[in-house]
Amino acid sequence: MKVLAALALLLALIAPAHAVDPDEMLADRALEARARAISAEVRCVVCQNQSIDDSNAEIARDMRRAIRERLTQGDSDAEVVAFLRARYGDYVLLRPPFDWRTGLLWLGPPLVLALAGFALWRRSRQTRLARTGTPAAAELSAAERARLDSLLGDDREAPR
């Protein structure tokens, strides 16, 4: 029984903590749920890869307040997100939209992976050709082949 209690306590300690203060929360549960949903998708501009819902930074607190103010004024979720994007740019979204400005952000990793795969394939091909002999040796003219044979023959006959 003590082990279960210790495990429950450990799980409670490692559970993600939300930085939303009780004084920030809205009395209307539906509006608070909408505010939480929006703030979970908005990046803290100080913490960078953390949502404002999880951040204790002052700017994150200000952004959470702005979201709740806009919602209480009657803005829709899309209008609140548009307000944040206009103020902070697409960077503020944890999942930025795909358009011409964010194309490199979305296509960069697959492009780098494809280039790395091509480079590895080319390197293995060059290594394999170096081990088995290059195809250029088979494309020698008759005169070049005779000259190569005479040079190799002289080298084989010379004592070492």
N, C-alpha and C positions, 0 to 999 in steps of 0.2 A: 504494500500500500504506500510506503514511503517513497518507493521508486516511482510510482505513478504520479505522486504529488510533485516530486522533484522534476519529472519529465514535463508535467503540465506547467510548472513554474518556468522551466527553461523555454518551452514553446511560447509562453506569454512574453518572455523577455526578448526573444528573437523575432517576434512578429513585427511587421513594418509599422512604424509609428507615424501618425499623421501630425503635421505641424499646425493644423488649424486650431486656433485658440477658441475656447468656449464663447468668448465675447464677440468673436467674428461670426459665429453661426447665426443663421436666420431662424426666426420663430416658425415660419412656414416650412414644413418638412418637404413639400414638393419643390419649393424654390431652393432649399438647401441641397436637395439631391441633385438638382440641375447644376447648381454652383459647383458641387463636388465633381460631377461628371466633366464639366468644362475644365476645372482646375487640374484634374488628373491628366488632361491632354496638353496642358500648357507648360512649357519649359521655363525653369527659373533662369533668368539671364545671368545670374551670378554663379549659381551652382552648375550650370550648363547641362548636365545630363540627368537632372532630377526635376520632377514636376513641382509646381508651386504648392501642390497639396502636401508634399513631403518635406518642403524646404523651410528652414527657420530664418532665412535671410530676410532683411527688412523689405527689400524690393518685392520678394515673393508675398509677403504680408500685404503690401500695398496693392499688388496685382489681385490677390484674393478679395480684398475690399472693393476694388474697382469692379470685379465681376459681380459681386453681390449687390453693389449699388446699381449697376446697369440692369440686373435682373429685377430688382425691386421697382425700377422705373418703367418696367414693362418691355424691355428689349427681349427679343428671341435669342436662343442659343447661338444661332448663326450671326446675329447682329453683334453679340458680345465677342465672338471669335473674330469677326471682321474689325471690331474696334481694337482688339489686341494686336491683330496683324498690321493694322494701319499705324499703330503706335510703335511697335517693336519689330515689325517685319516678319517674314515667314519663319525666321529662326526661332521665334517664340513657340512654335508648334512642335511637339515631340514627333509628330508624323507630318512633315511638310507636304504640300500637294505636289504632284508631278506636273511641271510645266517647263518652259524653255529656260527659266532662270535656275531651276533646281534639277535640271536634267543630269548635270555632272554629278551631283550628290547621289542621285538614284542609280545612274549608269556607271559611275566611277568604279565601284568595287567589282562588278562583273567584268568590266573592261580590263582592269588590272589582272584579274584572275585569268582571263582569256590570254592576255599577253604573256603572263608567266607560264601558262601551259604551253603556248607556242614556243617560247624560249626553251623550255625543258625538252620539248619534242625535237626541236632543231639541234639542241646540244647532244641529245642521245643519238640522233641520226649521224651527226658528225663524228661522234665517238665510235659508232658502229662502223662507219666507212673507214675510219683510220685503222681499226683493227683488221678489217677484212680486205683492205686495199681499195684505193680510189678507183672509180670507174674511168678516170682519165688514162690509166695505164693500158686499158684495152683499146683506146682510141689512137694509138701510135701508128704512124705511117710505117711502111716496110723499111725505109731507110733509118728511121728513128729506132725501130725495133732491132735492126742489125747493129747499130751503134751501141745500143744499150746492152745487147748480148755480148758484144766484144769487150765493153768496159767491165761487165760483170764477170766475164770469163777471165779477163786479166786479173781481176781482184781475187777470184777464187784460186787461181794458180799461184799467186804470190805467196811466199812463206810468211808466216806471222811470227 
